[in-house]
Structures are given as C-alpha cells and as structure tokens.
Amino acid sequence: MSTNSQTTETSINDEDVGDFLLENPDFFSRNPDVLVKMQSPGRYSDAPTGVVDFQAVMVDRLRDEVQNLAACTQDVIETSRNNMTYLTRTHAAVLALLSAQDAAHMARIITDDLPLLLDVDFVTFGFEQDIKAEAALRLPGVRMLPFGFVDEQIGMGGDVALVHDLMDDGTLFADQCEDVGSAALARLRANTHMASGLLVLGSSTPGTFHPGQGTDLLNFLARTTEKLFSKWLSPQA
C-alpha cells in the first residue's frame, strides 16, 4: 500500500503581514531586533531634490536608539556578571587566607593558591627592609623591597595601583619578571609588627590591569591580608 504526500505551498502576501501586525500590535516591542532591520518608507517619493522627509529621519533615529539601548543593556549584563565573578573569587581567596595555621602557611597560600582562586597568572608579596620586617622577611616566597619602594610604586598615601604595562627588574616577580605584562599592586600598611609591604597580582597579558578598573575588591583583599599578617607576626602568635 502506498501513500501519496502532497506539499502545499502557502504564500504570504502584504495583506497577511499587515493583518498579523494589526492583531499583534506589540510585535515590535517584543522583537526590537526586527524593527532595527526594517526599511522606513518616505512619504514623498516624488519630492524634489533637497526636500527632507522628517518622518523617515525620526524613524531612523528611533531605530538607532533602539539598537544603542540593546547594546548598552548587553554591556550592563556582562559587567554585572563579571563583577559577581570577581566578588565570588575574592571571597574564596579571603576564606583560604583565614584557614592559614601560621604566617608561613599563609605565605604559601598567597603564592600557590591565590593565582588559581583569583584567576591570575602570578601572586606575590613583599615587605620593605625595615627593622620591623625581620620576621616577615623570613617567610617563604616573600620579596625584600627597598625602603620607600611602596610609596614609589603606588604613590604617597595610596592604597592600590593598576599597571597597564609592567616593567619589573625582578624586585616583584624575581625570575618570572619577564613573563609578567600587567599588574595590580595593593599596599600592606605598616603597623607595630610589620613594615610597609605589597600584595601584587600579575598577568602575563599586558593591559589585563589598567587605570579605571574598580579596586574595591583588591583593597578588601589587601586589608584582610594585612590584618592576618599582623596577627601571625606578632610576638604572641
């Protein structure tokens, strides 16, 4: 037994499209991308040269505004998503630091675990060579910084510096200095038991960090690191 199938071609004309739009007046509101691609008709097709159809101009302008609004909305969504990612990573890094059992353990968390938790290529830390830094400078992975180096890099009284193209002579990243193209430097403030220092995030890609980026989360991470170091380096710890 055989079955014959027939294909019926349905053609949609201008009247059908018009009827559909009249029955669905919110169609373009729900599908603004379609409106962006529409061609607006001029009211005066036979107008002499130099006569401008303001209705067509206004429609074109509204189309551009819709397109710009869609782009801005996408930018806001992506920025919010990135901010949430950075916030989650920073919280994970702080929790890791809080789990340290002593100063040496915390130093290893900074250099070994934070790069993975923060999704950066390198993390290092160091203290200026001051009499108060004697205990800190014995920590694993610590960098010895020249006196006044922190203010020189961040600025007098500053907390964070974002460097688009880093030129490091090895002071911050030692043998890996040539692999680091961009860095974020956060001050570790001096106190009774600790000299001025730096917490530094490094990226192999120039421009990963640059002036204009938000620094609140990095500053929070540095303040946490600073207080924990102060705790572990105090004589009572």
C-alpha positions in Angstrom: 0.0 0.0 0.0 1.5 3.4 -1.0 0.8 6.8 0.4 1.0 9.9 -1.8 2.0 13.0 0.1 1.3 16.4 -1.3 3.2 19.6 -0.3 1.1 22.6 -0.1 2.9 25.9 -0.6 1.4 28.8 1.3 2.4 32.2 0.1 2.1 35.1 2.5 1.3 38.5 0.9 1.5 42.0 2.2 -2.1 41.9 3.4 -1.4 38.8 5.5 1.6 40.5 7.1 -0.5 43.6 7.8 -3.3 41.7 9.4 -0.8 39.9 11.6 0.7 43.1 12.8 -2.7 44.6 13.5 -3.6 41.6 15.5 -0.3 41.8 17.4 0.4 45.5 18.0 3.2 44.7 20.5 5.1 42.6 18.0 7.9 45.1 17.5 8.1 45.7 21.3 8.7 42.0 21.8 11.1 41.8 18.8 13.0 45.1 18.6 15.8 43.4 16.5 13.3 43.0 13.7 12.4 46.7 13.8 16.1 47.6 13.6 16.3 45.8 10.2 13.1 47.4 8.8 13.3 50.0 6.0 11.2 53.0 6.6 9.2 54.4 3.6 9.4 58.0 2.6 6.1 59.8 2.4 7.1 61.8 -0.6 8.7 59.5 -3.1 8.3 62.2 -5.8 9.6 65.1 -3.7 12.1 67.4 -5.5 15.8 67.2 -4.6 16.6 68.9 -1.3 13.3 68.1 0.4 13.8 66.1 3.6 11.2 63.6 4.9 11.3 64.3 8.6 9.2 61.3 9.5 11.7 58.9 7.9 14.6 60.7 9.7 12.8 60.4 13.0 12.1 56.7 12.4 15.7 56.1 11.6 16.8 57.9 14.7 14.5 55.8 16.9 15.9 52.7 15.2 19.4 53.8 16.1 18.3 54.5 19.7 16.8 51.0 20.0 20.0 49.5 18.7 22.1 51.5 21.1 19.9 50.7 24.0 20.2 47.0 23.2 24.0 47.3 23.2 24.0 49.2 26.5 21.8 46.6 28.1 24.1 43.8 27.0 27.1 45.7 28.4 25.4 46.1 31.8 24.5 42.4 31.9 28.1 41.4 31.1 29.6 43.9 33.6 27.2 42.6 36.3 28.2 39.0 35.5 31.9 39.9 35.7 31.5 41.8 38.9 29.8 38.8 40.5 32.5 36.5 39.3 35.2 38.8 40.8 33.3 39.0 44.1 33.0 35.2 44.4 36.7 34.7 43.6 37.7 37.4 46.2 35.5 35.7 48.9 37.1 32.4 48.1 40.6 33.9 48.4 39.8 35.5 51.8 38.4 32.2 53.1 41.6 30.5 52.1 43.7 33.1 53.9 41.6 32.7 57.0 42.3 29.0 57.0 46.0 29.6 57.5 47.6 27.9 60.5 50.5 30.3 60.8 52.4 33.0 58.9 54.4 30.6 56.8 51.2 28.7 55.8 49.6 31.9 54.8 52.6 32.9 52.7 52.3 29.7 50.7 48.5 30.2 50.3 49.2 33.6 48.8 51.8 32.4 46.3 50.4 28.9 45.5 46.7 29.1 45.9 45.6 32.7 45.2 46.6 32.6 41.5 44.1 29.8 40.9 41.4 31.3 43.2 41.7 34.7 41.6 42.3 33.5 38.0 45.5 35.4 37.6 48.9 34.1 36.5 51.0 35.3 39.4 50.6 36.5 43.0 53.5 37.7 45.1 54.0 39.7 48.2 56.9 41.6 49.9 57.9 43.9 52.6 60.3 46.8 52.8 63.6 46.1 54.5 62.9 47.6 57.9 63.7 46.5 61.4 60.0 45.6 61.8 60.2 43.4 58.8 62.7 40.9 60.3 60.1 38.2 60.9 58.2 38.8 57.7 61.3 38.6 55.6 61.9 35.0 56.7 58.6 33.9 55.2 58.6 31.5 52.2 58.2 33.3 48.9 58.4 36.8 50.4 60.1 39.5 48.3 62.5 42.0 50.0 61.6 45.5 48.9 63.9 48.6 49.1 63.0 51.2 51.7 60.4 53.6 50.2 59.6 51.2 47.3 55.9 51.0 48.2 55.3 54.8 48.0 57.3 54.9 44.8 55.1 52.4 43.1 51.7 53.3 44.5 52.1 57.0 45.5 52.4 58.6 48.9 49.3 57.5 50.9 47.8 55.5 48.0 46.4 52.0 48.5 46.2 50.5 45.0 48.0 51.0 41.7 47.0 49.3 38.4 49.8 49.0 35.9 48.9 48.5 32.2 52.4 47.6 31.1 54.7 46.5 33.9 58.5 46.9 33.7 59.8 44.8 36.6 63.6 44.3 37.2 62.9 41.3 39.4 62.1 43.2 42.5 58.5 42.0 42.5 58.4 38.8 40.5 62.1 37.6 40.6 62.9 35.2 37.8 59.3 35.5 36.4 59.6 39.2 35.9 59.9 38.9 32.1 56.7 36.8 32.0 54.5 39.5 33.7 52.9 42.1 31.4 50.4 43.8 33.7 50.0 44.0 37.5 47.8 45.2 40.3 49.6 46.4 43.4 48.0 46.8 46.8 49.6 48.3 49.8 50.0 46.3 53.0 50.1 49.0 55.7 52.8 49.2 58.3 51.9 48.6 61.9 53.6 47.8 65.2 54.8 44.3 64.0 55.1 44.8 60.2 56.8 47.1 57.8 55.1 48.5 54.7 54.5 45.9 52.0 52.8 45.0 48.8 50.4 42.3 47.6 50.8 42.0 43.9 48.6 40.3 41.3 50.3 39.7 37.9 49.1 38.8 34.5 51.2 37.6 31.5 48.9 39.7 29.2 49.6 43.5 29.0 46.5 45.5 29.7 44.8 43.0 31.9 45.0 45.5 34.7 44.7 49.2 33.8 43.8 52.5 35.5 40.0 53.0 35.6 39.2 49.5 36.8 37.4 49.1 40.1 39.8 48.4 43.1 37.4 47.8 46.0 37.8 44.1 46.0 41.6 44.2 45.7 41.7 46.7 48.5 39.5 44.5 50.7 41.8 41.5 50.0 44.8 43.6 50.9 43.3 44.8 54.1 42.5 41.2 55.1 46.0 40.0 54.2 47.5 42.9 56.2 45.5 42.2 59.4 46.2 38.4 59.2 49.9 39.0 58.7 49.9 41.4 61.7 48.2 38.7 63.8 50.7 36.0 62.8 53.8 38.1 63.0 53.0 39.5 66.5 55.2 38.0 69.3 52.2 36.5 71.0 51.1 34.5 67.9 
